[in-house]
Amino acid sequence: SCREQPIFSTRAHVFQIDPATKRNWIPASKHALTVSYFYDATRNVYRIISVGGTKAIINSTITPNMTFTKTSQKFGQWADSRANTVYGLGFASEQHLSQFAEKFQEVKEAARLAREKSQDKTELTNPALNITSHQVLPSPIISSNGPGEDKLFRSQSADVEISTEKERLKKMLSEGSVSEVQWEAEFFSLQDNNNKLVAALHEANANVDQWKKQLAAYQEETETLRQRVAELESQGAHDSSSENNKEELSQTLEELELLIKAKDEEIQMLKSQKCGRWEAEGEREETLQKLQELEARNAELERRLHLAEQTLAETLAEREKVQNEVTKVAEIMDVKIFELSEIRQGLAKLLES
């Protein structure tokens, strides 16, 4: 409205409480909106207004009994009983939240002073608070001729006393009527706040029980994962011994390869020597027998080499499988520990509130 003047503006993400569950926040828009304090000089009221497109997202009149609560470092909320909702604001920094909260306290105090001033004016100008003459008790009548005479009259001093008494009674009745209205308004406000607090307390107790059950389940699952990790670590230790065996097999394999190479050279040498010693039949037979033995031993060494290579490949595959499983379990544990930490923080905040 053109009669309203902006006092303070900031940008924040606007939320409203879900009217169905009273637990979840519903975002008012996808982006941050401008949230402003306005002063209506005609009605002498203060309001918080935020417009998204062509629709007013927030139109909340500030009253002295409102309270702005910081629920986190960058989030705050207040309840508007007239709109029957709770507004929430998410700020970009803690400084913006503090500035908005300080301005809310200032405007709330100004609204209180404006209400008191308005009540004072109402007491002075409201014609309903005037007292008619027949409501004023008469002053004692003074007899001039003794108690037995019927002729009575009031003196000038008695008229002054009647006027003074009338003004006093008028003031008392006026103050009593205003106080009664104020007390009635405060009573309904306190009753409404009490009902909201009782509902919030029941909801908090239900959430605490649910979180306790979930916390116990997470603790049990964490313990299971710890046992699994211990088993995998023991298996990893066993794999380390397998790795030592693998190194021994590799060393043995290298030795066998060197031995095969040496035997091959010896075979070639014997074959070259066989042509020169063909005339020596005995040496020839001995050489052939030795050659056969060497070939048999060579075949045995090749078989052992093949088995060693298979054992090495199986060991490497088993080790890679165990490492993958350990990695997966560690990732699951990290996720569960993070979720457990969030639940503990939520439980601590709920207990503090």
C-alpha positions in Angstrom: 0.0 0.0 0.0 1.2 3.5 -0.8 0.5 4.6 2.8 3.0 2.1 4.2 6.7 2.9 4.4 9.5 0.3 4.3 11.7 0.3 7.4 14.1 -2.6 6.7 14.6 -5.1 3.9 16.6 -8.3 3.4 16.6 -11.4 1.2 15.8 -14.9 2.5 14.2 -18.2 1.5 10.6 -18.2 2.8 8.9 -21.3 4.3 5.5 -22.0 5.8 4.7 -24.8 8.2 2.7 -27.7 6.6 -0.9 -27.1 7.8 -1.6 -30.9 7.7 1.3 -32.3 9.8 2.5 -29.1 11.6 6.0 -30.6 11.3 7.4 -30.1 7.8 8.4 -26.9 6.1 6.9 -26.0 2.7 9.1 -23.7 0.6 7.2 -20.6 -0.7 9.4 -20.2 -3.8 12.4 -21.8 -5.5 14.6 -18.7 -4.9 15.3 -16.2 -2.2 12.7 -13.4 -1.8 12.8 -9.8 -0.5 11.4 -9.7 3.1 10.6 -6.2 4.4 9.3 -4.4 7.5 6.6 -1.9 6.8 4.9 0.8 9.0 1.3 1.7 8.4 1.0 5.3 9.6 -2.8 5.3 9.1 -3.5 2.3 11.3 -0.3 2.7 13.4 0.7 -0.9 12.9 3.9 -2.7 11.8 3.9 -5.6 9.3 6.3 -8.1 7.6 5.6 -8.4 3.9 7.2 -10.5 1.2 5.8 -10.7 -2.4 6.6 -13.5 -4.8 5.5 -12.5 -8.3 2.0 -11.1 -8.0 1.1 -13.0 -4.7 1.9 -11.9 -1.2 3.8 -14.7 0.4 4.0 -13.1 3.8 1.6 -10.5 5.2 2.1 -10.7 9.0 1.0 -7.9 11.4 3.4 -7.8 14.3 1.9 -7.9 17.8 3.7 -7.4 21.2 3.1 -11.1 22.1 5.0 -12.4 19.0 8.4 -14.0 19.3 11.1 -14.5 16.7 13.1 -17.7 17.4 16.5 -18.6 16.0 16.4 -22.4 15.4 19.8 -22.6 13.8 22.7 -20.3 12.7 20.9 -19.3 9.5 17.2 -20.1 10.2 14.5 -18.3 12.2 10.8 -18.5 12.7 7.7 -16.8 14.2 4.1 -17.8 14.7 1.2 -15.7 13.4 -2.0 -16.6 15.2 -4.1 -14.4 12.9 -2.9 -16.1 9.8 -2.9 -19.5 11.7 0.5 -20.4 10.4 4.2 -20.4 11.3 6.7 -18.6 9.0 10.3 -19.6 8.6 13.2 -17.7 7.0 16.5 -19.2 5.8 19.3 -16.6 5.5 22.5 -16.6 3.6 24.6 -15.9 6.7 24.3 -15.7 10.4 24.8 -11.9 10.3 21.7 -11.4 8.1 19.7 -13.6 10.6 20.9 -11.5 13.6 20.0 -8.2 11.8 16.5 -9.5 11.1 16.0 -10.7 14.7 17.2 -7.4 16.1 14.8 -5.5 13.8 12.0 -7.8 14.8 12.6 -7.0 18.5 12.7 -3.2 17.8 9.4 -3.4 15.7 7.8 -5.5 18.4 8.6 -2.9 21.1 7.3 -0.2 18.8 4.1 -2.1 18.3 3.7 -2.4 22.1 4.2 1.3 22.6 1.7 2.0 19.8 -0.9 -0.3 21.4 -0.5 1.4 24.8 -0.8 4.8 23.2 -4.0 3.7 21.4 -5.4 2.3 24.6 -4.8 5.6 26.4 -6.6 7.5 23.6 -9.5 5.0 23.8 -9.8 5.6 27.5 -10.1 9.3 27.0 -12.5 9.4 24.0 -14.7 6.3 24.3 -18.2 7.5 25.1 -19.2 4.0 26.3 -17.1 4.6 29.4 -19.1 7.6 30.6 -21.3 7.1 33.6 -24.9 8.4 33.7 -26.1 10.4 36.5 -28.4 7.7 37.9 -25.4 5.3 38.4 -23.8 7.7 40.9 -24.7 7.0 44.5 -26.2 10.1 46.1 -24.3 11.9 48.9 -25.8 12.0 52.4 -28.7 14.5 52.6 -28.2 17.2 55.2 -31.3 18.1 57.3 -31.6 21.7 58.3 -34.5 21.4 60.7 -33.7 18.2 62.5 -34.5 14.6 61.9 -38.2 15.0 62.2 -38.6 17.5 59.4 -39.6 16.5 55.8 -38.0 19.5 54.2 -34.5 18.6 53.0 -31.8 20.4 50.9 -28.2 20.0 49.7 -25.6 22.6 50.4 -23.1 23.9 47.9 -20.3 21.8 49.6 -22.5 18.7 49.1 -22.8 19.4 45.3 -19.0 19.6 45.1 -18.6 16.2 46.9 -21.2 14.7 44.5 -19.2 15.9 41.5 -15.9 14.7 42.9 -17.3 11.3 43.7 -18.8 11.0 40.2 -15.5 11.8 38.6 -13.7 9.2 40.8 -16.2 6.5 40.1 -16.0 7.3 36.3 -12.2 6.9 36.4 -12.4 3.7 38.4 -15.0 2.2 36.0 -13.0 3.3 33.0 -9.8 1.7 34.3 -11.6 -1.4 35.3 -13.2 -1.9 31.9 -9.9 -1.4 30.0 -8.0 -3.7 32.4 -10.7 -6.4 32.0 -10.4 -6.3 28.2 -6.6 -6.5 28.5 -6.7 -9.4 30.9 -9.2 -11.2 28.7 -7.0 -10.7 25.6 -3.9 -11.9 27.5 -5.8 -14.9 28.9 -6.9 -16.1 25.4 -3.4 -15.4 24.1 -1.8 -17.4 26.9 -4.3 -20.2 26.5 -3.6 -20.4 22.8 0.2 -20.4 23.4 -0.3 -23.1 26.1 -2.2 -25.3 23.7 0.5 -24.9 21.1 3.2 -25.7 23.6 1.3 -28.8 24.8 0.9 -30.0 21.2 4.6 -29.3 20.5 5.6 -31.2 23.7 3.6 -34.3 22.7 5.1 -34.1 19.2 8.6 -33.7 20.6 8.1 -36.7 22.9 6.9 -38.8 20.0 9.9 -37.7 18.0 12.3 -38.5 20.8 10.9 -42.1 21.2 11.1 -42.6 17.4 14.7 -41.2 17.3 15.7 -43.4 20.3 14.5 -46.5 18.4 16.2 -45.4 15.3 19.4 -44.7 17.2 19.3 -48.1 18.8 18.9 -49.7 15.4 21.8 -47.7 14.0 24.0 -48.7 17.0 23.2 -52.3 16.5 23.9 -52.1 12.8 27.1 -50.2 13.5 28.2 -53.0 15.9 27.5 -55.6 13.2 29.6 -53.6 10.7 32.4 -53.3 13.3 32.4 -57.1 13.7 32.5 -57.5 9.9 35.4 -55.1 9.7 37.3 -57.0 12.4 36.7 -60.2 10.4 37.9 -58.6 7.2 41.0 -57.2 9.0 41.8 -60.7 10.3 41.3 -62.0 6.8 43.5 -59.2 5.5 46.2 -60.3 7.9 45.8 -63.8 6.5 46.1 -62.3 3.0 49.4 -60.6 4.1 50.8 -64.0 4.9 49.5 -65.2 1.5 51.3 -62.3 0.0 54.5 -63.4 1.7 53.9 -66.9 0.2 53.4 -65.2 -3.1 56.7 -63.5 -2.8 58.4 -66.8 -1.9 56.6 -68.5 -4.9 57.8 -65.6 -7.2 61.4 -66.1 -6.0 61.2 -69.9 -6.4 59.7 -69.3 -9.9 62.7 -67.1 -10.8 65.1 -69.7 -9.5 63.3 -72.4 -11.6 63.5 -70.3 -14.7 67.2 -69.8 -14.2 67.7 -73.5 -13.6 65.7 -74.3 -16.8 67.8 -71.9 -18.7 71.0 -73.5 -17.4 69.7 -77.0 -18.2 68.7 -75.9 -21.7 72.2 -74.6 -22.2 73.6 -77.9 -20.9 71.3 -79.8 -23.2 72.5 -77.8 -26.2 76.1 -78.3 -25.2 75.5 -82.0 -24.8 73.8 -82.2 -28.2 76.8 -80.4 -29.8 79.2 -82.8 -28.0 77.2 -85.8 -29.0 78.2 -85.5 -32.7 81.9 -85.4 -31.8 81.7 -88.5 -29.5 79.6 -90.8 -31.7 82.4 -93.4 -31.7 82.2 -93.7 -27.9 79.2 -96.0 -27.5 79.3 -96.0 -23.7 79.5 -92.3 -23.4 76.7 -92.0 -26.0 74.4 -94.2 -24.0 75.2 -92.3 -20.8 74.7 -89.0 -22.6 71.3 -90.0 -23.9 70.2 -91.2 -20.5 71.4 -88.0 -19.0 69.6 -86.1 -21.7 66.3 -87.9 -21.0 66.7 -87.3 -17.3 67.2 -83.6 -18.0 64.2 -83.4 -20.3 62.0 -85.1 -17.6 63.3 -82.7 -15.0 62.7 -79.9 -17.4 59.1 -81.0 -17.8 58.7 -81.3 -14.1 60.0 -77.8 -13.6 57.7 -76.4 -16.3 54.7 -78.1 -14.5 55.8 -76.6 -11.2 56.2 -73.2 -12.9 52.6 -73.5 -14.3 51.2 -74.4 -10.9 53.1 -71.5 -9.3 51.6 -69.1 -11.8 48.1 -70.4 -11.2 48.6 -70.0 -7.4 49.9 -66.5 -7.9 46.9 -65.5 -10.1 44.4 -66.9 -7.6 46.1 -65.2 -4.7 46.0 -61.8 -6.5 42.3 -62.3 -7.4 41.4 -63.2 -3.8 43.3 -60.2 -2.4 41.5 -57.8 -4.8 38.1 -59.3 -3.8 38.9 -58.8 -0.1 40.1 -55.2 -0.7 36.8 -54.4 -2.6 34.7 -55.8 0.2 36.7 -53.9 2.9 36.2 -50.7 0.9 32.4 -51.3 0.6 32.0 -52.0 4.3 34.1 -48.9 5.2 31.8 -46.7 2.9 28.7 -48.2 4.5 30.1 -47.5 8.0 30.9 -43.9 7.1 27.3 -43.3 5.9 25.9 -44.9 9.0 28.2 -42.9 11.3 27.2 -39.7 9.5 23.5 -40.5 9.9 24.0 -41.4 13.5 25.8 -38.1 14.1 22.8 -36.2 12.5 20.3 -38.0 14.7 22.3 -37.2 17.8 22.5 -33.6 16.9 18.8 -33.5 16.2 18.1 -35.2 19.5 20.4 -32.8 21.4 18.6 -29.8 19.8 15.2 -31.2 20.6 16.2 -31.8 24.2 17.6 -28.3 24.5 14.4 -26.8 23.1 
